[in-house]
Amino acid sequence: MNVILFGATGMLGRGVLRECLRDDSVDGVLAVGRRPLGVTHPKLRERVQDDPSDLSAAGVDPAAYDACFFCLGVSSVGMKEEEYRRVTHDLTLAVARPLAAANPGMTFV
């Protein structure tokens, strides 16, 4: 199984990354994020970019992946509703929609 992981530098994403790298059924992980992970592993490929929703810049061929773990998000504390929605809702859909269109069998969590 090949996995795309968004948000691997956060609390939840780090846990998902750890489990994916430990799982023998996972062949490879592509981590897409805005900051470097500081982690190396034979199964891990990393793509650092300002706009994580730009799948073409990330070199993502949706047909090559079986699952996407979308762990990007922020706390709502101190945020205006519009910015919170942009980060937690709009960004999620900007990634999920093209993945689903290109690979309807992909699991998106």
RAQUI-V768861 format. One record per residue. N is the residue number from 1. RES is the residue in one small letter. PHI is phi in radians with two decimals (999 if undefined). Layout:
n=N res=RES phi=PHI
n=N res=RES phi=PHI
This chain:
n=1 res=m phi=999
n=2 res=n phi=-1.98
n=3 res=v phi=-2.21
n=4 res=i phi=-1.83
n=5 res=l phi=-2.21
n=6 res=f phi=-1.86
n=7 res=g phi=1.51
n=8 res=a phi=-1.27
n=9 res=t phi=-1.54
n=10 res=g phi=-1.50
n=11 res=m phi=-1.01
n=12 res=l phi=-1.22
n=13 res=g phi=-1.07
n=14 res=r phi=-1.09
n=15 res=g phi=-1.16
n=16 res=v phi=-1.11
n=17 res=l phi=-1.04
n=18 res=r phi=-0.99
n=19 res=e phi=-1.19
n=20 res=c phi=-1.11
n=21 res=l phi=-1.22
n=22 res=r phi=-1.44
n=23 res=d phi=-1.40
n=24 res=d phi=-1.14
n=25 res=s phi=-1.43
n=26 res=v phi=-1.66
n=27 res=d phi=-1.47
n=28 res=g phi=-2.73
n=29 res=v phi=-2.28
n=30 res=l phi=-1.84
n=31 res=a phi=-1.69
n=32 res=v phi=-2.00
n=33 res=g phi=-2.87
n=34 res=r phi=-1.62
n=35 res=r phi=-2.23
n=36 res=p phi=-1.14
n=37 res=l phi=-1.38
n=38 res=g phi=1.28
n=39 res=v phi=-2.22
n=40 res=t phi=-2.17
n=41 res=h phi=-2.86
n=42 res=p phi=-1.00
n=43 res=k phi=-1.48
n=44 res=l phi=-1.73
n=45 res=r phi=-2.03
n=46 res=e phi=-2.20
n=47 res=r phi=-2.28
n=48 res=v phi=-1.77
n=49 res=q phi=-2.70
n=50 res=d phi=-1.12
n=51 res=d phi=-1.95
n=52 res=p phi=-1.13
n=53 res=s phi=-1.41
n=54 res=d phi=-1.43
n=55 res=l phi=-1.17
n=56 res=s phi=-1.19
n=57 res=a phi=-1.17
n=58 res=a phi=-1.38
n=59 res=g phi=1.22
n=60 res=v phi=-1.54
n=61 res=d phi=-1.80
n=62 res=p phi=-0.92
n=63 res=a phi=-1.16
n=64 res=a phi=-1.52
n=65 res=y phi=-2.13
n=66 res=d phi=-1.74
n=67 res=a phi=-2.62
n=68 res=c phi=-2.27
n=69 res=f phi=-1.81
n=70 res=f phi=-1.80
n=71 res=c phi=-1.92
n=72 res=l phi=-1.31
n=73 res=g phi=3.02
n=74 res=v phi=-2.48
n=75 res=s phi=-1.32
n=76 res=s phi=-1.41
n=77 res=v phi=-1.05
n=78 res=g phi=1.34
n=79 res=m phi=-1.75
n=80 res=k phi=-1.33
n=81 res=e phi=-0.99
n=82 res=e phi=-1.08
n=83 res=e phi=-1.21
n=84 res=y phi=-1.07
n=85 res=r phi=-1.11
n=86 res=r phi=-1.05
n=87 res=v phi=-1.35
n=88 res=t phi=-1.61
n=89 res=h phi=-1.88
n=90 res=d phi=-1.12
n=91 res=l phi=-1.13
n=92 res=t phi=-1.05
n=93 res=l phi=-1.19
n=94 res=a phi=-1.12
n=95 res=v phi=-1.60
n=96 res=a phi=-1.14
n=97 res=r phi=-1.07
n=98 res=p phi=-1.17
n=99 res=l phi=-1.12
n=100 res=a phi=-1.16
n=101 res=a phi=-1.16
n=102 res=a phi=-1.46
n=103 res=n phi=-2.54
n=104 res=p phi=-1.03
n=105 res=g phi=-1.49
n=106 res=m phi=-1.24
n=107 res=t phi=-1.49
n=108 res=f phi=-2.12
n=109 res=v phi=-2.12
